[in-house]
Amino acid sequence: MPYQITVRQLILQLQTVDPDLPAYFAINPDWPHAHRIGRVIEISGANGAVYIAENGQEGVLPPAVRNQLNWAVA
């Protein structure tokens, strides 16, 4: 997967999973934690982008998630 993905690519990836599952961000390979997803903001214009805000920490990522992402625990 490229470092920067588009909204279209994100939608395509999300269409393959159960829509009733909770969604989290997996953040920071040095201290791998799960974070709740917050607001989605779209900025228009020449440097437009979509930003998905963090909405609190859920806890340390399960080992299966860290392994899938190739993130070791520091």
C-alpha positions in Angstrom: 0.0 0.0 0.0 1.3 3.5 -0.8 2.3 5.8 2.0 -0.5 8.3 1.0 -3.9 6.8 0.0 -6.9 8.6 -1.5 -10.4 8.6 -0.1 -11.4 6.3 -3.0 -8.7 3.7 -2.0 -9.8 3.9 1.7 -13.4 3.3 0.7 -12.5 0.3 -1.5 -10.5 -1.2 1.4 -13.4 -0.6 3.9 -15.9 -2.2 1.6 -14.2 -5.6 2.2 -14.9 -5.6 6.0 -17.9 -6.1 8.2 -19.6 -2.6 8.4 -20.8 -3.3 12.0 -17.3 -3.7 13.4 -15.8 -0.9 15.5 -13.1 1.1 13.7 -9.8 2.2 15.2 -6.6 3.8 14.2 -3.4 1.7 14.8 -0.9 4.4 15.8 2.9 4.7 16.4 5.0 1.6 15.9 7.2 2.6 18.9 4.3 2.3 21.3 1.6 0.5 19.3 -1.8 1.5 20.5 -5.4 1.5 19.1 -7.1 4.9 18.9 -10.8 5.6 18.4 -11.7 7.4 15.2 -13.2 10.9 15.6 -14.4 13.5 13.2 -13.7 13.4 9.4 -12.7 16.8 8.0 -12.4 17.8 4.4 -10.3 20.8 3.4 -10.9 22.0 -0.1 -8.7 24.0 -2.4 -5.3 23.5 -4.1 -3.9 21.6 -1.1 -7.2 19.9 -0.2 -7.2 16.7 1.8 -9.4 14.7 4.2 -8.4 14.3 7.8 -9.6 11.7 10.2 -9.3 12.8 13.8 -8.2 10.7 16.7 -10.8 10.4 19.5 -9.0 8.9 22.4 -6.9 5.9 23.1 -8.4 2.4 23.4 -5.3 0.5 24.6 -2.3 -1.5 23.4 -2.8 -3.2 20.0 -3.3 -7.0 20.3 -0.3 -9.1 19.2 -2.1 -10.3 16.1 -2.5 -6.7 14.9 1.1 -5.8 15.7 2.3 -8.9 13.8 0.2 -8.2 10.8 1.6 -4.6 10.7 5.2 -5.9 11.3 5.4 -3.7 14.4 7.4 -4.9 17.3 6.7 -3.8 20.9 9.4 -1.3 22.1 
